[in-house]
Amino acid sequence: MVLEFAFFAGFVSLATALVLVFWISKQKVKDKKMEEISDAIRIGSNAYLKRQYKTISVISLILAVVLYFAFGLKTSLAFVAGAIMSLLAGYVSMAVATRSNARTTYAANSGVNKAMKVAFYGGLVMGLFNVGLSLIGISTLFLLYGNNPSLLVGFGFGASLAALFAQLGGGIFTKAADVGADLVGKVEAGIPEDDPRNAAVIADNVGDNVGDVAGRGADLFESMAGENIAAMIIGFSLYVLTKNFFFVIFPLLARSVGIFASLLGVPFVQAKEGKDPMDALRNGLVATVVFAIVGFYALIRYTITDFNLFLASMVGLGASLIIVLVTEYYTSKAHKPVQEIAEASKTGHATNIIRGFAISLESPTVPVLVVAAAILVSYYLGTLFAAANGISAYLGGIYGTAVATMGMLSIAGMILGLDGFGPIVDNAGGIAEMANAPKKVRKTTDAFDATGNTTKALTKGYAVGSAGLAAMLLFQAYLQVTHITVVDIVSPQIMVGLFIGALLPFVFASFAIRAVGRAAFKMVEEVRRQFREIKGLMEGKAKPDYSRAVDISTVAAQREMIIPGLLPVVVPIALGLTLGAESVGAFLIGATVAGFILATQMNTGGAAWDNAKKYIEEGHFGGKGSEAHKAAVTGDTFGDPLKDTAGPSLHVLIKLINTVCLVFGPLFILHTLL
């Protein structure tokens, strides 16, 4: 009956998401202009995803055939299931978000709290659907495959591969449009953000959905899947020694507790007029954490019955909360880092970039220390658990880090809700601008937009933090699959693996940022052409060709995502087949550490640049149109591909590398033996 609890929690999560979709659909938009703009965004988003999913499907089918001949039908089918569910999670999340944007804008006429509910519930659908689908998918395969978690690694591989292409392609699309819109519209033409005369604004709003919703939905789905499977593999080793099956299914039960904690935290999200919207969202997060603590205590008391492992789960929860708060400090307009970047803008574009870059380099410091402390403390608590149960200290320590990782992932439903809130309110602000909504509405959507930038940054910090905390867990799972006991760091093959692993995130990020640059160049040229050639466009007497701008970003995203998307698949396989399994183990360490730090720097720095611009737009340091504002727009443009393309894709890169190595590990061992 215990495993049924995971199925029950998963179905409750999906059912609640369906109820929220029904509630959102009942909210009316009695403004034809808002509906027209929302429809254009939804149509563009669907058209993009249709083309992108065709590309991903072709690549996935080729790899499924390879896996079938290399490892058999079960691994191949698990891979296909993971890819399909990851893409489904992204699609459903985007479909709801594109139906929530105009409803949020129109609801702002009735007050802040009504608009907050529409936007937050729209984002929460992404959280609940992703968590529930992931839990049901893994639980189902686990039963079908005879309760052997090692056979589930194909599921994690499929989810990670689909998520990388979805996140990377969506990021290239959205930032090409955003950079094109900003550089020509705000800087050259001097028109407001989201001005309907700008051909790139619809593409920009489409990009918010395909990148920050569909891409992030697939991203967090694969995070939960990959780390869940790795924790179950470690738990299976304990089951062999103790015959306690709870060690295997504990990750599923922990995720179930997190679902109910997230649901109980929802009523605490209540916005108030004149208050920072972030306060309401923060209240929901804190309440979720409190309910998760109670749930974990009850779960561990009646299953594994070890207080040290309860403390390990609290370490994971505490680490996630600290990382979220630190990310908020670096990215919120209310705090010093963003204000410093805004102030530096007074002396020009260069000083904005210098100050922002310095702050972005500083931003990974506390998250790295928090993750390092969490690994040490949870490992130590695991050794205490091992000593009390006659288990090897090393295996117990690793399981302690697995429990901490599950503690961190337990609040993923609420975190994803905060993340989905961001692109919805970003779209809502654009719709308000283009529909000439009343000032009261615009004031609300502007406040939500700035908060949304922070919540998106929080989610990225949380996602990358979970990857860092899971580093030992994923590495240990790889060691078990390959039967490696010791990695000799002084060996030249190991050093080569470390260097190549640390290099890969930088090469990948370079591809991603260059892709945005090339696509943005074409977008800038197109927007300039339309301003130049469409008579009456600047005067508002003619409409721009929005579809042409959407098409430019779509084509660029499909073409540019292929090479960087295949790097994390090809490189570790090539390394394993040439230098062996131990070299790949070192590669994993190098890629995880470098990728974690680089992703944190890019995500946080990019969001800080964005909110520095918004801080100035509120009237500080000269306000809109000032020289400081122009410099801040440059900083925001520079940070855009960092926070929305390369940074979040690096997080998926880390997970994909690990799942690739877990799947192909047996082949690497064959090379080592030969």
N, C-alpha and C positions, 0 to 999 in steps of 0.2 A: 504493500500500500504506500510505501514511502515514495517510490519513484512516481507514482500517480500524482503526488503533490506537485511535482514539477510540471506535469501536463496540465493540471488544474490551474496553476498560476499562469502558465503560458496562455491558456484559453481565456482566463479572466483579463489578462492584459490586452489580448486582441479584441475581446468583446467590449471592453471599456473604450478602446480606440474607435470602434465602430459607433458606439453611443456618442462620442465626441464629434465624429464626422456628421452624424445625424443632427446634432445640436447646431453645428456650424452651418449646415445646409439650410436650417430654418431661419437664419439671420438674413434679413432682406437688405438689398442695396437699391434704394429708391433714387438712384442718380444714374442716368443713361450714360453719361460721359465716363464715370467710374467703371461701370460694367463694360463699356467698350474697350477701355484700356486694359482691364483685367483679362478680358477675353483674348486680346492680342498677346498678352504675356503668356497665358495658358497655351494658346495655339503654338506659339513659338517654342515654348518649353517642350511640349509634346513632340513637335517635329524634330527638335534636336535629339531628344532621347531615343526616338525611333531610329534615327540614323546611327547614333552612337551604339545602341544595343545590337544593331546588326553587325557592326564592326567587332564588338566584344564577343558576340556569339560565334563568329567565324573563328576567331583566335581560340576561344574556349573549346570548340568542337575538335579543332586540330590537336590541342593538348589532351583532350579526353581520349582520343584515339591512341596517342603516344602512351598515356598512362595505362590504357587497357592492355597493350602489348607488353608493357614493362612490368606492371604489377597486378593485372587482373581486373575483372569486372567490378568488384566491390569498390576498389579505389577510384576507378573511373566514374562509376555512378555517384559516389560521394562527392567527387569533384564537380560534376554537373549540378548536383543538388545544391552545393554551396554557392556556385556561381548564379544559379537561377534565383535562389532566395536572397542573395545579396542585391541583385538587380531589382527584384521585386520590392525589397525594403526601400530602395531608393526611389522607385517609381511611385509607390503609394505615398511616401512622404511628400514628394513633389506635387502629386495630384491634389493633396489636401492643402498644401501651402498656397498653391495658385488659386484655390477657392476661398482662402482666408484673407488674402491681401486687401481686396476692395471692401470686404465686409468689415475689416479692422478700420479702414479709413472712414467708412460711413458710420460705424459704431462710435467713433470719436465725437460725433455730434451729440451723443447721449451721455458723454462723460468718460473720464479716464478709465474707470474700472471696467466698464462695458467693453471698451476697446482692448484693454489688457486681457480680458477673458477670451475674446475671439482670437487674438494673436497667440496667447499662451496655449490655449487648447489646440489650436492648429499645430503648434510646435510639439505639444505633448503627444499628439497622434503619432508623430515620427518616433518619439521615445518609446511609447508603449508597443507600437507595432513591431519595431526592431527587436526589442527585448523579448517580446512574446514569441515572435517567429523564430528567433535564434534558439530559444529554449526548447520549443517544440521540435525544431529541425534536428538538433543534436540528440534530444531524448529519443526521438523516433528511430534515428539511425543506430543509436546505441543499442536499442532493443532488437532491431532487425539484424544487427551484426553480432549478436551473441554476447552482448555486454563486454566487448573488447574495444576499449577506447583507441588503441593503436590503429584500428582500421578507419578511424574518423578523420585522420590527418588530411585525406583528400578533400573532405568537406571544407576544412580550413583553408586549403590551397585554393579551391574554387572561389570561396568567398573573398579571399585576399586579392586574387588576380582581378576579379570583376570590380572590386572596390578601388583598386589602384587606377584602372582605366577610367572608371566613373569619376573619381576625385580629380585625377590629372586632366582628363578631357574637359570636365566641367570647369575646372580652375582656369584652363587656358581660354575657354570661351568667355567666361565672365570678366576676366581681367583685360582681355583684348578690347571688349566693349567698353569697360569702365575707363580704361586709360584713354581710349579714343574719344569718349564723351567728355572727359575732364579736360584734356589738353586743348581740344578745339573749342568746346563749348565755354567752359569757365575761364580759361586762360586767354585764348585768342579772340573769341567772339564776345566775351564778357557777359554771357547770359547765365541764368541760375542753373544749379544742378537740377536734373530731371526736367529741363525745359522741353516742351513738346516739339520745338523747332529743330532740336538736335536729333539727327537720324539714328544715333547710337543709343538713345535712352531706352527704347524698348528692348534692344539686345542686352543692355546693362541689367534691366530688370529680369529678363529671361535668365541671364547668367546667375543672378542671385539664387534662382531656384535649381538650376541644373548643377551648380557648383556647391553652394552652401546647404542645399537640402538633399537632392538626389545623391550627390557625391558624398556628403557627410553621412547620410543615412546608410549607404553601402559601407562606408568607412567604419562606423561604429558597430555595424552588424558583424563585420569580419573581426573586429577587436574582441568582441564578446565570444565569438565562435572559436577563434584561435587560442585565446588564453584559457577558455573553458576546457578545451580538448587537452591542452598541455597539462593543466592541473589534474585532469582525470587520469592521464597517463602516469603522472607521479603517484596519484592515489592508488592506482592499480598495483604498483610495486609494494605499497604498504599492505594492500589487501592480500597479496601473495604471502606476506610474512605473518599477518595477524588474523586473516580470514574475516576481517570486519569490512563488509561491503560499503559501509558508510563513507569510507575514505575515497572510494571511487565516485560516488554520486553526490558527495558533499558540494562540489562546485555547482551542480544543478539546483540543489536545495538552497544554497546561498543566493543564487540568482533569483529564486522564487521569493525568498524573504525580501529581497530588494524591490521586487515588483509591488508587493503590498506596502512596503515603506514609502515608495514613490506615490502610490495612490492616496495614502493617508496624508502625504505632504501637500497635495494639490489644494485643499481648501484654505491653506495658509497664504496662498498667493492672492492678496487683495490690495489693489492699488488705491491710492488716495489722491485727491486733487491737491496740487501744489507740492507733492512729495516726489522724491526721486523714484522712478519706476523700478530701479534696481533694488530698492528696499523690499518691495513686495516679492520679487523673485528670490531674493536672498532668504527671506522668511520661509519660503517653500522648501528651499534647499536645506536649511538648518533643521526644519521639522522632519524632512526625509531622513537626515542623518540620525536624529534622535530615535525615530521609529526603527531604523535599521539596527541600531545598537541593541534595542530591546529584542528585536527579532533574532539577531545573531546569538544573543545570550541564551534564549530559549532553544534555538536550533542546536547549538553545540552541547548544551546541558543534556538534551534528550537523544543525542546521536553519538558523537565522539566522546563526550563527557570529559573534556580536558580544558581546564580554565586557561592554560597557556595558549591554546589555539584560539580561544575567544579573544584573548589580548592581542594575538597576531592579527585577527580580523579587524580589531579596533585600530591597529597600526595602519592598515590599509585605508580605512575610512578616514582616519586623522590626516594621513598624507594627502589624500585627495582633497580634503577640505582646505588644508594649508596651501596646496598648489593653486586651488581656485581663488583663494583670497589674495595670494601674491600676484597672480595674473591680473586680478581686478585692480590691485594697487598700481601696476605698471601700465594699465590700459584705460583706466577710468579718468574722465575729465576732472573728477573731484580731487585727484591726487597729484603730487609733485612731478613725477616723470613726464606726464602729458603736458602739464603747464610749463615745464622747462623747455620742451620742444617748441611749444607755441611762442614762448618768449624769445627763443633763439631765432624765430622766423622774422623778428623785427629787423635784423641785420642782413637778411637775404636768404637766398636759396641754399647756398653752401653751408651756412651755419645751421640751418634747419637739418640738413642731411648729417652734418658732423655730430650735432647733439643727439639726434635720433639714433644714429648708428652706435654711438657710445652707450646709450641707454639700452639698446637692443642687445649689445654684447654683455652688458651687466645682468640682463634679465634672467638668464638660465641659472645664475648662482644659487639662489635659494631653492628652486626646484631640484637641482642636482643634489644639493646637500640633504634635502628632505627625502628624496628617493634613496640616497646612500644610507641615511639613518634608518629608513624603513626596512631596507634589505638586511642591515645588520641586526636590528632589534627583532624583526620577525624570524630571522634565521636562528637567533639565540633562543627565542621562545620555542621554536621548533625543536631545538636540541634538548630543552627541558622536558618537553612532551616525550621525546624519544627516550630519554633516560628513565622516565617513569614507566615506560611500556616495553623496555628491553629491545628497542629498535636502534639501528645504527644512527649515530648523531648526525651524520651528513644527510642521510635520507630524511630524517625528521626535520632537520633545518630547512631543507629544500621545501618540504611540505608546509612548513611555517610560512615561507615566502609565497607559496601557492594560496594559502588561506588569506594572507594579507592582500594578494591580488584580487581574490574574490570579494574581499571586503571593499576594495576600491571600486570594483565593477558593480557592486550591488546597487549603487545609486545612479546607474547609467540611465534609467528611465527618466528621472528628473533632470539630469544633466542634458540629455538630448532634447528634452522639452525646452530648456533654456536656449539651446542652440537653435532649434527650429523657430523660436520666437524672433531671432535676429533677422533672417532673410524676409520673413513675413512683414515685419514692421519697416524694413528697408523698402520693400515693394509698396507698402502702404504710404510711405512718405512720398515716393515717386508719383503714385496715383493722385495724392492730394495736390501735388505741384501741377501736374498735367491737367487735372480737372478743375483747377482754380477753386479749390475748396476754401471755406471760410478760415480766417486767421486762427480761430479757436481750434479747428481741426488740425491745421498745420502745426500749431504749437505743440499739440499732443503727439503727433507723428514724429516731429523733430526730436522730442525728448525720448520717445521710444527708439528712434533710429540710433541715437548715441548709445543708449543702453544696449541695443541689439549688437552694436559693434563689440561692446564689452562681453556680452554673453557668448558671442561666437568665439572670442579669444579665450574665454574660460573653458569652453568645451575642447578647443584645440589643446590647451594646456593640460586639461584632464586626460585627454586621449594619449598625448605624448607621455604624460606621467605614468599612465598605466603600462605603456610599453617599457618604460624604464624599470618600473617595479617588477615587471614580468620577465626581465632579462635573464635572471638566474633560472627562473622556472622554464622558460623556453629553451635555454641552453642545456639544462639538465634533461629535458625531454629529448633533445637531439642526442645527448650522450647515451641515453637509454636505447634509443632506436639504433644507434650505430655500435653500441657495446664498447664505447671508449671509456677507459677508467682515468687516464691521466693525459693532459695536454702539456707537452714539454715546450715551454715558452722560449727556450734558448735554441730550439731547432730552427734552421733557416726556412723550412717550409711553413712553420708557424708564424714567423715574423713576416713572411710574404703575405700570408693570409690576413694578418692584422692590418698591414698597410693597405692592402686592396680593399678590405672591409671598411676601413676608415675613409678611404678615398671615394668609394661608391656614392655616398650621400651627396658629396660635393659635385661630382660629375652629373648625377641625376638632377640636382637642383639647377645646375647650369643649363642643361637641356630644357628644363621646364621654364626657366626665366627667359631664355632666348626665344622659346616658342611664343611666349606672351609678347615679347618685343617685336617679333616678326609679324604676328597677327595684328598687334596694335598699330604698327606702321601702316598696314593696309587699311585699317579702320580709320585712322587719321586722314589718310588720303581720300577715302570715300566721303567722310563727313565734310571735309573741305570742298570736295567737288560738288556736293549737293548745295552747300551754301553759295558756291560760285555759279552754278548752272541752273538751279531751280529758281525761277523768278518769283519774287514775293515771299520767299521762305523766311528771311530775316524779319520781314514786316508782319509775319504771322498770317499772310494771305494765301499761303500754299502749304501743303503737307509734305514732309520728307518721305523718302522711300525707306521705311523701316525694314521691310523684308530683305532688302539688299544688305543692310548692315548685319542682320541676323544670319544671313547666308555666309557672309565673310567669316564671322566667328565660328560658325558651324564647320565649314570646310577646313579652316585652320586647325581647329581642335582635333578633328578626326585624323588629319595627316600628321600633326605634330606629336600626338600622344603615343604613337606606335613604338618608336625606338626607345625612349626612356621607360616606357611600360614594360618592355621586354628585358631591359638590363637586369633587374633583380631576379629574373628567371635564368637567363643565359649565363651570367657571371658566376654564380655559385655552382651551377652544374659543370661549367667548364673547369672551374678550380678544383672541384671534387674529383673529376675524372682525370685530372693531370697531377695534382699534388696530394690527393687523398682526403680521407674524412677528418683527420686531425687539423689539417690546414683550413678546412671549411669551418671547423669549430672556432678557430681563431678569427676567421673572417666574420663570423656571426658576432663575436665580441666587439671587433672594431667597428662594424657597421651599426650595431645597436648604440654604442656609446657616442660615436660621432653623429649619428642620425638624431639621437635624442637631443643633444645639445644644440645642433644646428636648427632643428625644427622649432625648439623652444625660442631660440633667438629670432628666427624669422616670424613666427606667429605673433609673439608679443611685440616685437619692434614694429611690425606692419600695423597692428591695431593701435599702437601708441601714436604713430604718425597720422593715422586716420582721425582719431579723436582730438589730436592737437589742432587739426584743421577745423573741426566742428567747434572746438573751444573758442577759436578766433571768430568763427561765424556767429557766435552768440553775442559778439560786441567787444570782445577783449582785443587789445593791441591793434585797434583800428577797424575791426570787423570786416565784413564782406567787401571785396573790392580794394582793400588796402594792399600795400606792398607785402606786409606780413602774411596776408591771406594768400597772395600769389605764391609766396615761398612755401606756405603750408600745403598748397595744392600740389606743388612739386614733390614735397615729402610724402604726401599721401599717395601720389602716383607711383613713386619709387617703392613704397611699402606694399602696394597692392599685390603684385605677383609674389611677394614674399609670404604674406599672410594668407592668401587665398589660392595660391597655386603650388608653389614649391613646399612651403611649410607643412600644410596638412597632408600633402602627398608623401612627404618624408615619413610621416607616422605610419602610413600604409606600407611604405617601402620596407620598414623594419619588420613588420609582421609578415609580409609576403616572403621576404628572404628566409625567415625562420620556418615558415610552412613549406617552402620549396625544399629546404634542407631536410626537414622531417620526412617528406615524401621520398626524396631521392637518396636519403642517407644509406639505405641498404646497397645501392649501386656504388656509393663512394667506398664502402667497406670492401666490396669485391675488388675494387682497384687497389686498395691498400694491401689486401691479401696476395694479389698477383704481383 
